[in-house]
Amino acid sequence: MPMAADEIIRLIKQGIPDAEVEIQDLMGDGDHYAATVISAAFAGKSKVQQHQMVYGALGGRMGGALHALKLTTMAQRP
């Protein structure tokens, strides 16, 4: 079952409260998304750690309800 973009945003913001989240549905099928997540909480963390924080916020939905998520993370806007 596809996952709505609004639900992805809600979960990420719930897990990372200061996050700015932009979602793009890559294929229009509700299963393949790209997300850009900006949060000061990422400062000083590696990209792997940043991505783990986002995946943690999604609560294990990656690979299940959420099939694919191309992820870009940063501590602040460039």
PDB file of N, CA, C and O in Angstrom:
ATOM      1  N   MET A   1       0.848  -1.175   0.000  1.00  0.00           N
ATOM      2  CA  MET A   1       0.000   0.000   0.000  1.00  0.00           C
ATOM      3  C   MET A   1       0.891   1.235   0.000  1.00  0.00           C
ATOM      4  O   MET A   1       1.766   1.358   0.857  1.00  0.00           O
ATOM      5  N   PRO A   2       0.688   2.147  -0.938  1.00  0.00           N
ATOM      6  CA  PRO A   2       1.510   3.361  -1.005  1.00  0.00           C
ATOM      7  C   PRO A   2       1.364   4.210   0.252  1.00  0.00           C
ATOM      8  O   PRO A   2       0.400   4.096   1.010  1.00  0.00           O
ATOM      9  N   MET A   3       2.358   5.058   0.435  1.00  0.00           N
ATOM     10  CA  MET A   3       2.368   5.948   1.597  1.00  0.00           C
ATOM     11  C   MET A   3       2.220   7.383   1.094  1.00  0.00           C
ATOM     12  O   MET A   3       2.922   7.786   0.166  1.00  0.00           O
ATOM     13  N   ALA A   4       1.338   8.139   1.681  1.00  0.00           N
ATOM     14  CA  ALA A   4       1.099   9.524   1.248  1.00  0.00           C
ATOM     15  C   ALA A   4       2.272  10.424   1.644  1.00  0.00           C
ATOM     16  O   ALA A   4       2.867  10.255   2.709  1.00  0.00           O
ATOM     17  N   ALA A   5       2.591  11.373   0.779  1.00  0.00           N
ATOM     18  CA  ALA A   5       3.683  12.310   1.045  1.00  0.00           C
ATOM     19  C   ALA A   5       3.449  13.060   2.349  1.00  0.00           C
ATOM     20  O   ALA A   5       4.389  13.286   3.111  1.00  0.00           O
ATOM     21  N   ASP A   6       2.208  13.446   2.610  1.00  0.00           N
ATOM     22  CA  ASP A   6       1.902  14.170   3.853  1.00  0.00           C
ATOM     23  C   ASP A   6       2.244  13.342   5.088  1.00  0.00           C
ATOM     24  O   ASP A   6       2.680  13.889   6.101  1.00  0.00           O
ATOM     25  N   GLU A   7       2.050  12.036   5.010  1.00  0.00           N
ATOM     26  CA  GLU A   7       2.363  11.157   6.132  1.00  0.00           C
ATOM     27  C   GLU A   7       3.880  11.069   6.333  1.00  0.00           C
ATOM     28  O   GLU A   7       4.352  11.040   7.469  1.00  0.00           O
ATOM     29  N   ILE A   8       4.631  11.029   5.252  1.00  0.00           N
ATOM     30  CA  ILE A   8       6.100  11.009   5.352  1.00  0.00           C
ATOM     31  C   ILE A   8       6.581  12.287   6.043  1.00  0.00           C
ATOM     32  O   ILE A   8       7.404  12.246   6.958  1.00  0.00           O
ATOM     33  N   ILE A   9       6.054  13.410   5.586  1.00  0.00           N
ATOM     34  CA  ILE A   9       6.435  14.701   6.187  1.00  0.00           C
ATOM     35  C   ILE A   9       6.076  14.718   7.671  1.00  0.00           C
ATOM     36  O   ILE A   9       6.883  15.137   8.501  1.00  0.00           O
ATOM     37  N   ARG A  10       4.884  14.270   8.000  1.00  0.00           N
ATOM     38  CA  ARG A  10       4.439  14.275   9.395  1.00  0.00           C
ATOM     39  C   ARG A  10       5.364  13.429  10.271  1.00  0.00           C
ATOM     40  O   ARG A  10       5.747  13.854  11.361  1.00  0.00           O
ATOM     41  N   LEU A  11       5.717  12.256   9.806  1.00  0.00           N
ATOM     42  CA  LEU A  11       6.570  11.370  10.600  1.00  0.00           C
ATOM     43  C   LEU A  11       7.968  11.951  10.793  1.00  0.00           C
ATOM     44  O   LEU A  11       8.529  11.888  11.887  1.00  0.00           O
ATOM     45  N   ILE A  12       8.525  12.518   9.720  1.00  0.00           N
ATOM     46  CA  ILE A  12       9.866  13.101   9.837  1.00  0.00           C
ATOM     47  C   ILE A  12       9.843  14.276  10.810  1.00  0.00           C
ATOM     48  O   ILE A  12      10.727  14.398  11.657  1.00  0.00           O
ATOM     49  N   LYS A  13       8.834  15.141  10.691  1.00  0.00           N
ATOM     50  CA  LYS A  13       8.750  16.302  11.587  1.00  0.00           C
ATOM     51  C   LYS A  13       8.463  15.877  13.026  1.00  0.00           C
ATOM     52  O   LYS A  13       8.877  16.549  13.971  1.00  0.00           O
ATOM     53  N   GLN A  14       7.769  14.788  13.183  1.00  0.00           N
ATOM     54  CA  GLN A  14       7.514  14.269  14.534  1.00  0.00           C
ATOM     55  C   GLN A  14       8.814  13.792  15.160  1.00  0.00           C
ATOM     56  O   GLN A  14       9.053  14.019  16.346  1.00  0.00           O
ATOM     57  N   GLY A  15       9.657  13.131  14.372  1.00  0.00           N
ATOM     58  CA  GLY A  15      10.914  12.586  14.875  1.00  0.00           C
ATOM     59  C   GLY A  15      12.036  13.608  14.957  1.00  0.00           C
ATOM     60  O   GLY A  15      12.926  13.505  15.802  1.00  0.00           O
ATOM     61  N   ILE A  16      11.985  14.613  14.055  1.00  0.00           N
ATOM     62  CA  ILE A  16      13.000  15.662  14.015  1.00  0.00           C
ATOM     63  C   ILE A  16      12.231  16.983  13.993  1.00  0.00           C
ATOM     64  O   ILE A  16      11.983  17.534  12.921  1.00  0.00           O
ATOM     65  N   PRO A  17      11.854  17.489  15.155  1.00  0.00           N
ATOM     66  CA  PRO A  17      10.895  18.597  15.242  1.00  0.00           C
ATOM     67  C   PRO A  17      11.253  19.866  14.464  1.00  0.00           C
ATOM     68  O   PRO A  17      10.354  20.557  13.984  1.00  0.00           O
ATOM     69  N   ASP A  18      12.544  20.189  14.328  1.00  0.00           N
ATOM     70  CA  ASP A  18      12.871  21.429  13.622  1.00  0.00           C
ATOM     71  C   ASP A  18      13.075  21.214  12.120  1.00  0.00           C
ATOM     72  O   ASP A  18      13.481  22.140  11.418  1.00  0.00           O
ATOM     73  N   ALA A  19      12.805  20.032  11.629  1.00  0.00           N
ATOM     74  CA  ALA A  19      13.100  19.693  10.234  1.00  0.00           C
ATOM     75  C   ALA A  19      12.212  20.457   9.251  1.00  0.00           C
ATOM     76  O   ALA A  19      11.008  20.615   9.447  1.00  0.00           O
ATOM     77  N   GLU A  20      12.863  20.921   8.187  1.00  0.00           N
ATOM     78  CA  GLU A  20      12.149  21.396   7.002  1.00  0.00           C
ATOM     79  C   GLU A  20      12.167  20.212   6.045  1.00  0.00           C
ATOM     80  O   GLU A  20      13.229  19.648   5.779  1.00  0.00           O
ATOM     81  N   VAL A  21      11.022  19.835   5.535  1.00  0.00           N
ATOM     82  CA  VAL A  21      10.930  18.639   4.700  1.00  0.00           C
ATOM     83  C   VAL A  21      10.258  18.980   3.381  1.00  0.00           C
ATOM     84  O   VAL A  21       9.166  19.548   3.351  1.00  0.00           O
ATOM     85  N   GLU A  22      10.925  18.625   2.295  1.00  0.00           N
ATOM     86  CA  GLU A  22      10.343  18.771   0.955  1.00  0.00           C
ATOM     87  C   GLU A  22      10.272  17.384   0.347  1.00  0.00           C
ATOM     88  O   GLU A  22      11.253  16.640   0.359  1.00  0.00           O
ATOM     89  N   ILE A  23       9.114  17.041  -0.180  1.00  0.00           N
ATOM     90  CA  ILE A  23       8.908  15.707  -0.758  1.00  0.00           C
ATOM     91  C   ILE A  23       8.540  15.835  -2.230  1.00  0.00           C
ATOM     92  O   ILE A  23       7.755  16.702  -2.615  1.00  0.00           O
ATOM     93  N   GLN A  24       9.109  14.972  -3.034  1.00  0.00           N
ATOM     94  CA  GLN A  24       8.760  14.899  -4.455  1.00  0.00           C
ATOM     95  C   GLN A  24       8.395  13.457  -4.773  1.00  0.00           C
ATOM     96  O   GLN A  24       9.170  12.540  -4.503  1.00  0.00           O
ATOM     97  N   ASP A  25       7.212  13.258  -5.347  1.00  0.00           N
ATOM     98  CA  ASP A  25       6.789  11.920  -5.776  1.00  0.00           C
ATOM     99  C   ASP A  25       7.421  11.680  -7.152  1.00  0.00           C
ATOM    100  O   ASP A  25       6.998  12.273  -8.144  1.00  0.00           O
ATOM    101  N   LEU A  26       8.425  10.818  -7.206  1.00  0.00           N
ATOM    102  CA  LEU A  26       9.232  10.668  -8.419  1.00  0.00           C
ATOM    103  C   LEU A  26       8.499   9.989  -9.566  1.00  0.00           C
ATOM    104  O   LEU A  26       8.781  10.284 -10.727  1.00  0.00           O
ATOM    105  N   MET A  27       7.569   9.092  -9.276  1.00  0.00           N
ATOM    106  CA  MET A  27       6.930   8.322 -10.342  1.00  0.00           C
ATOM    107  C   MET A  27       5.410   8.492 -10.352  1.00  0.00           C
ATOM    108  O   MET A  27       4.726   7.921 -11.202  1.00  0.00           O
ATOM    109  N   GLY A  28       4.892   9.262  -9.426  1.00  0.00           N
ATOM    110  CA  GLY A  28       3.452   9.471  -9.354  1.00  0.00           C
ATOM    111  C   GLY A  28       2.691   8.258  -8.847  1.00  0.00           C
ATOM    112  O   GLY A  28       1.477   8.161  -9.023  1.00  0.00           O
ATOM    113  N   ASP A  29       3.405   7.331  -8.217  1.00  0.00           N
ATOM    114  CA  ASP A  29       2.752   6.106  -7.757  1.00  0.00           C
ATOM    115  C   ASP A  29       2.631   6.009  -6.238  1.00  0.00           C
ATOM    116  O   ASP A  29       2.097   5.029  -5.720  1.00  0.00           O
ATOM    117  N   GLY A  30       3.128   7.029  -5.519  1.00  0.00           N
ATOM    118  CA  GLY A  30       3.049   6.991  -4.064  1.00  0.00           C
ATOM    119  C   GLY A  30       4.004   5.997  -3.431  1.00  0.00           C
ATOM    120  O   GLY A  30       3.899   5.714  -2.238  1.00  0.00           O
ATOM    121  N   ASP A  31       4.926   5.468  -4.203  1.00  0.00           N
ATOM    122  CA  ASP A  31       5.890   4.488  -3.686  1.00  0.00           C
ATOM    123  C   ASP A  31       7.347   4.924  -3.838  1.00  0.00           C
ATOM    124  O   ASP A  31       8.229   4.389  -3.166  1.00  0.00           O
ATOM    125  N   HIS A  32       7.597   5.883  -4.711  1.00  0.00           N
ATOM    126  CA  HIS A  32       8.970   6.311  -4.992  1.00  0.00           C
ATOM    127  C   HIS A  32       9.068   7.819  -4.775  1.00  0.00           C
ATOM    128  O   HIS A  32       8.547   8.612  -5.560  1.00  0.00           O
ATOM    129  N   TYR A  33       9.741   8.192  -3.702  1.00  0.00           N
ATOM    130  CA  TYR A  33       9.830   9.599  -3.337  1.00  0.00           C
ATOM    131  C   TYR A  33      11.284  10.050  -3.258  1.00  0.00           C
ATOM    132  O   TYR A  33      12.200   9.246  -3.087  1.00  0.00           O
ATOM    133  N   ALA A  34      11.463  11.367  -3.390  1.00  0.00           N
ATOM    134  CA  ALA A  34      12.717  12.020  -3.037  1.00  0.00           C
ATOM    135  C   ALA A  34      12.383  12.989  -1.916  1.00  0.00           C
ATOM    136  O   ALA A  34      11.375  13.694  -1.981  1.00  0.00           O
ATOM    137  N   ALA A  35      13.214  13.028  -0.898  1.00  0.00           N
ATOM    138  CA  ALA A  35      12.992  13.936   0.219  1.00  0.00           C
ATOM    139  C   ALA A  35      14.261  14.735   0.487  1.00  0.00           C
ATOM    140  O   ALA A  35      15.370  14.201   0.481  1.00  0.00           O
ATOM    141  N   THR A  36      14.067  16.013   0.718  1.00  0.00           N
ATOM    142  CA  THR A  36      15.141  16.868   1.213  1.00  0.00           C
ATOM    143  C   THR A  36      14.757  17.261   2.628  1.00  0.00           C
ATOM    144  O   THR A  36      13.684  17.814   2.870  1.00  0.00           O
ATOM    145  N   VAL A  37      15.656  16.963   3.559  1.00  0.00           N
ATOM    146  CA  VAL A  37      15.390  17.243   4.973  1.00  0.00           C
ATOM    147  C   VAL A  37      16.506  18.137   5.495  1.00  0.00           C
ATOM    148  O   VAL A  37      17.686  17.795   5.419  1.00  0.00           O
ATOM    149  N   ILE A  38      16.113  19.281   6.023  1.00  0.00           N
ATOM    150  CA  ILE A  38      17.067  20.247   6.578  1.00  0.00           C
ATOM    151  C   ILE A  38      16.774  20.389   8.063  1.00  0.00           C
ATOM    152  O   ILE A  38      15.644  20.662   8.467  1.00  0.00           O
ATOM    153  N   SER A  39      17.822  20.197   8.874  1.00  0.00           N
ATOM    154  CA  SER A  39      17.642  20.304  10.325  1.00  0.00           C
ATOM    155  C   SER A  39      18.964  20.657  10.989  1.00  0.00           C
ATOM    156  O   SER A  39      20.009  20.111  10.636  1.00  0.00           O
ATOM    157  N   ALA A  40      18.915  21.558  11.935  1.00  0.00           N
ATOM    158  CA  ALA A  40      20.108  21.888  12.722  1.00  0.00           C
ATOM    159  C   ALA A  40      20.578  20.672  13.522  1.00  0.00           C
ATOM    160  O   ALA A  40      21.743  20.600  13.913  1.00  0.00           O
ATOM    161  N   ALA A  41      19.684  19.727  13.764  1.00  0.00           N
ATOM    162  CA  ALA A  41      20.042  18.516  14.508  1.00  0.00           C
ATOM    163  C   ALA A  41      21.066  17.666  13.748  1.00  0.00           C
ATOM    164  O   ALA A  41      21.694  16.787  14.336  1.00  0.00           O
ATOM    165  N   PHE A  42      21.236  17.919  12.460  1.00  0.00           N
ATOM    166  CA  PHE A  42      22.204  17.167  11.659  1.00  0.00           C
ATOM    167  C   PHE A  42      23.635  17.708  11.803  1.00  0.00           C
ATOM    168  O   PHE A  42      24.588  17.049  11.387  1.00  0.00           O
ATOM    169  N   ALA A  43      23.786  18.891  12.383  1.00  0.00           N
ATOM    170  CA  ALA A  43      25.111  19.513  12.497  1.00  0.00           C
ATOM    171  C   ALA A  43      26.084  18.579  13.210  1.00  0.00           C
ATOM    172  O   ALA A  43      25.779  18.028  14.268  1.00  0.00           O
ATOM    173  N   GLY A  44      27.259  18.413  12.607  1.00  0.00           N
ATOM    174  CA  GLY A  44      28.305  17.585  13.197  1.00  0.00           C
ATOM    175  C   GLY A  44      28.125  16.097  12.998  1.00  0.00           C
ATOM    176  O   GLY A  44      28.947  15.305  13.459  1.00  0.00           O
ATOM    177  N   LYS A  45      27.059  15.704  12.315  1.00  0.00           N
ATOM    178  CA  LYS A  45      26.802  14.272  12.084  1.00  0.00           C
ATOM    179  C   LYS A  45      27.173  13.917  10.649  1.00  0.00           C
ATOM    180  O   LYS A  45      27.063  14.746   9.746  1.00  0.00           O
ATOM    181  N   SER A  46      27.610  12.684  10.450  1.00  0.00           N
ATOM    182  CA  SER A  46      27.919  12.209   9.101  1.00  0.00           C
ATOM    183  C   SER A  46      26.625  12.043   8.310  1.00  0.00           C
ATOM    184  O   SER A  46      25.537  12.018   8.884  1.00  0.00           O
ATOM    185  N   LYS A  47      26.749  11.931   7.003  1.00  0.00           N
ATOM    186  CA  LYS A  47      25.566  11.692   6.161  1.00  0.00           C
ATOM    187  C   LYS A  47      24.861  10.402   6.575  1.00  0.00           C
ATOM    188  O   LYS A  47      23.632  10.337   6.592  1.00  0.00           O
ATOM    189  N   VAL A  48      25.637   9.387   6.904  1.00  0.00           N
ATOM    190  CA  VAL A  48      25.030   8.116   7.337  1.00  0.00           C
ATOM    191  C   VAL A  48      24.208   8.343   8.604  1.00  0.00           C
ATOM    192  O   VAL A  48      23.083   7.853   8.710  1.00  0.00           O
ATOM    193  N   GLN A  49      24.757   9.073   9.553  1.00  0.00           N
ATOM    194  CA  GLN A  49      24.024   9.352  10.796  1.00  0.00           C
ATOM    195  C   GLN A  49      22.774  10.190  10.522  1.00  0.00           C
ATOM    196  O   GLN A  49      21.724   9.959  11.122  1.00  0.00           O
ATOM    197  N   GLN A  50      22.890  11.164   9.616  1.00  0.00           N
ATOM    198  CA  GLN A  50      21.732  11.998   9.263  1.00  0.00           C
ATOM    199  C   GLN A  50      20.630  11.139   8.657  1.00  0.00           C
ATOM    200  O   GLN A  50      19.458  11.275   9.009  1.00  0.00           O
ATOM    201  N   HIS A  51      21.016  10.257   7.750  1.00  0.00           N
ATOM    202  CA  HIS A  51      20.021   9.387   7.098  1.00  0.00           C
ATOM    203  C   HIS A  51      19.410   8.421   8.111  1.00  0.00           C
ATOM    204  O   HIS A  51      18.218   8.120   8.045  1.00  0.00           O
ATOM    205  N   GLN A  52      20.221   7.939   9.039  1.00  0.00           N
ATOM    206  CA  GLN A  52      19.695   7.051  10.087  1.00  0.00           C
ATOM    207  C   GLN A  52      18.663   7.776  10.947  1.00  0.00           C
ATOM    208  O   GLN A  52      17.686   7.171  11.389  1.00  0.00           O
ATOM    209  N   MET A  53      18.875   9.061  11.184  1.00  0.00           N
ATOM    210  CA  MET A  53      17.908   9.840  11.958  1.00  0.00           C
ATOM    211  C   MET A  53      16.566   9.924  11.222  1.00  0.00           C
ATOM    212  O   MET A  53      15.501   9.796  11.825  1.00  0.00           O
ATOM    213  N   VAL A  54      16.644  10.140   9.911  1.00  0.00           N
ATOM    214  CA  VAL A  54      15.402  10.222   9.121  1.00  0.00           C
ATOM    215  C   VAL A  54      14.718   8.857   9.084  1.00  0.00           C
ATOM    216  O   VAL A  54      13.508   8.758   9.288  1.00  0.00           O
ATOM    217  N   TYR A  55      15.490   7.816   8.824  1.00  0.00           N
ATOM    218  CA  TYR A  55      14.894   6.473   8.787  1.00  0.00           C
ATOM    219  C   TYR A  55      14.287   6.115  10.144  1.00  0.00           C
ATOM    220  O   TYR A  55      13.236   5.478  10.214  1.00  0.00           O
ATOM    221  N   GLY A  56      14.957   6.529  11.218  1.00  0.00           N
ATOM    222  CA  GLY A  56      14.422   6.292  12.552  1.00  0.00           C
ATOM    223  C   GLY A  56      13.082   6.999  12.747  1.00  0.00           C
ATOM    224  O   GLY A  56      12.159   6.455  13.353  1.00  0.00           O
ATOM    225  N   ALA A  57      12.994   8.217  12.225  1.00  0.00           N
ATOM    226  CA  ALA A  57      11.736   8.974  12.330  1.00  0.00           C
ATOM    227  C   ALA A  57      10.608   8.273  11.572  1.00  0.00           C
ATOM    228  O   ALA A  57       9.438   8.385  11.937  1.00  0.00           O
ATOM    229  N   LEU A  58      10.972   7.557  10.523  1.00  0.00           N
ATOM    230  CA  LEU A  58       9.953   6.855   9.721  1.00  0.00           C
ATOM    231  C   LEU A  58       9.501   5.559  10.397  1.00  0.00           C
ATOM    232  O   LEU A  58       8.582   4.892   9.924  1.00  0.00           O
ATOM    233  N   GLY A  59      10.140   5.219  11.481  1.00  0.00           N
ATOM    234  CA  GLY A  59       9.665   4.111  12.313  1.00  0.00           C
ATOM    235  C   GLY A  59       9.603   2.759  11.632  1.00  0.00           C
ATOM    236  O   GLY A  59       8.643   2.014  11.831  1.00  0.00           O
ATOM    237  N   GLY A  60      10.600   2.429  10.835  1.00  0.00           N
ATOM    238  CA  GLY A  60      10.645   1.100  10.230  1.00  0.00           C
ATOM    239  C   GLY A  60       9.755   0.930   9.011  1.00  0.00           C
ATOM    240  O   GLY A  60       9.539  -0.192   8.553  1.00  0.00           O
ATOM    241  N   ARG A  61       9.239   2.028   8.483  1.00  0.00           N
ATOM    242  CA  ARG A  61       8.366   1.915   7.299  1.00  0.00           C
ATOM    243  C   ARG A  61       9.151   1.767   5.993  1.00  0.00           C
ATOM    244  O   ARG A  61       8.588   1.368   4.974  1.00  0.00           O
ATOM    245  N   MET A  62      10.455   2.088   6.018  1.00  0.00           N
ATOM    246  CA  MET A  62      11.265   1.933   4.808  1.00  0.00           C
ATOM    247  C   MET A  62      11.314   0.460   4.401  1.00  0.00           C
ATOM    248  O   MET A  62      11.553  -0.422   5.225  1.00  0.00           O
ATOM    249  N   GLY A  63      11.084   0.222   3.128  1.00  0.00           N
ATOM    250  CA  GLY A  63      11.103  -1.149   2.635  1.00  0.00           C
ATOM    251  C   GLY A  63       9.780  -1.864   2.831  1.00  0.00           C
ATOM    252  O   GLY A  63       9.592  -2.973   2.330  1.00  0.00           O
ATOM    253  N   GLY A  64       8.873  -1.248   3.545  1.00  0.00           N
ATOM    254  CA  GLY A  64       7.538  -1.818   3.742  1.00  0.00           C
ATOM    255  C   GLY A  64       6.521  -0.892   3.106  1.00  0.00           C
ATOM    256  O   GLY A  64       6.319  -0.907   1.892  1.00  0.00           O
ATOM    257  N   ALA A  65       5.877  -0.081   3.945  1.00  0.00           N
ATOM    258  CA  ALA A  65       4.882   0.881   3.445  1.00  0.00           C
ATOM    259  C   ALA A  65       5.515   1.893   2.506  1.00  0.00           C
ATOM    260  O   ALA A  65       4.876   2.364   1.565  1.00  0.00           O
ATOM    261  N   LEU A  66       6.775   2.227   2.766  1.00  0.00           N
ATOM    262  CA  LEU A  66       7.506   3.167   1.913  1.00  0.00           C
ATOM    263  C   LEU A  66       8.551   2.391   1.126  1.00  0.00           C
ATOM    264  O   LEU A  66       9.538   1.918   1.689  1.00  0.00           O
ATOM    265  N   HIS A  67       8.332   2.262  -0.175  1.00  0.00           N
ATOM    266  CA  HIS A  67       9.187   1.416  -1.007  1.00  0.00           C
ATOM    267  C   HIS A  67      10.558   2.036  -1.266  1.00  0.00           C
ATOM    268  O   HIS A  67      11.578   1.372  -1.079  1.00  0.00           O
ATOM    269  N   ALA A  68      10.598   3.304  -1.695  1.00  0.00           N
ATOM    270  CA  ALA A  68      11.877   3.913  -2.055  1.00  0.00           C
ATOM    271  C   ALA A  68      11.878   5.387  -1.689  1.00  0.00           C
ATOM    272  O   ALA A  68      10.909   6.102  -1.945  1.00  0.00           O
ATOM    273  N   LEU A  69      12.976   5.837  -1.086  1.00  0.00           N
ATOM    274  CA  LEU A  69      13.115   7.230  -0.687  1.00  0.00           C
ATOM    275  C   LEU A  69      14.536   7.685  -1.001  1.00  0.00           C
ATOM    276  O   LEU A  69      15.493   7.263  -0.352  1.00  0.00           O
ATOM    277  N   LYS A  70      14.659   8.550  -2.004  1.00  0.00           N
ATOM    278  CA  LYS A  70      15.949   9.166  -2.308  1.00  0.00           C
ATOM    279  C   LYS A  70      16.099  10.312  -1.321  1.00  0.00           C
ATOM    280  O   LYS A  70      15.266  11.217  -1.287  1.00  0.00           O
ATOM    281  N   LEU A  71      17.140  10.278  -0.532  1.00  0.00           N
ATOM    282  CA  LEU A  71      17.239  11.189   0.608  1.00  0.00           C
ATOM    283  C   LEU A  71      18.414  12.155   0.466  1.00  0.00           C
ATOM    284  O   LEU A  71      19.544  11.756   0.183  1.00  0.00           O
ATOM    285  N   THR A  72      18.112  13.432   0.669  1.00  0.00           N
ATOM    286  CA  THR A  72      19.135  14.470   0.749  1.00  0.00           C
ATOM    287  C   THR A  72      18.960  15.150   2.091  1.00  0.00           C
ATOM    288  O   THR A  72      17.874  15.628   2.419  1.00  0.00           O
ATOM    289  N   THR A  73      20.038  15.192   2.866  1.00  0.00           N
ATOM    290  CA  THR A  73      19.962  15.826   4.184  1.00  0.00           C
ATOM    291  C   THR A  73      21.035  16.899   4.297  1.00  0.00           C
ATOM    292  O   THR A  73      22.103  16.800   3.693  1.00  0.00           O
ATOM    293  N   MET A  74      20.730  17.919   5.077  1.00  0.00           N
ATOM    294  CA  MET A  74      21.714  18.969   5.347  1.00  0.00           C
ATOM    295  C   MET A  74      21.336  19.686   6.638  1.00  0.00           C
ATOM    296  O   MET A  74      20.172  19.709   7.036  1.00  0.00           O
ATOM    297  N   ALA A  75      22.346  20.270   7.285  1.00  0.00           N
ATOM    298  CA  ALA A  75      22.120  20.966   8.550  1.00  0.00           C
ATOM    299  C   ALA A  75      21.540  22.358   8.340  1.00  0.00           C
ATOM    300  O   ALA A  75      20.856  22.891   9.214  1.00  0.00           O
ATOM    301  N   GLN A  76      21.814  22.939   7.187  1.00  0.00           N
ATOM    302  CA  GLN A  76      21.272  24.260   6.859  1.00  0.00           C
ATOM    303  C   GLN A  76      21.191  24.413   5.353  1.00  0.00           C
ATOM    304  O   GLN A  76      21.855  23.695   4.605  1.00  0.00           O
ATOM    305  N   ARG A  77      20.383  25.340   4.924  1.00  0.00           N
ATOM    306  CA  ARG A  77      20.261  25.593   3.477  1.00  0.00           C
ATOM    307  C   ARG A  77      21.594  26.083   2.932  1.00  0.00           C
ATOM    308  O   ARG A  77      22.285  26.856   3.596  1.00  0.00           O
ATOM    309  N   PRO A  78      21.959  25.654   1.756  1.00  0.00           N
ATOM    310  CA  PRO A  78      23.237  26.117   1.178  1.00  0.00           C
ATOM    311  C   PRO A  78      23.194  27.594   0.839  1.00  0.00           C
ATOM    312  O   PRO A  78      24.180  28.143   0.348  1.00  0.00           O
TER     313      PRO A  78
END
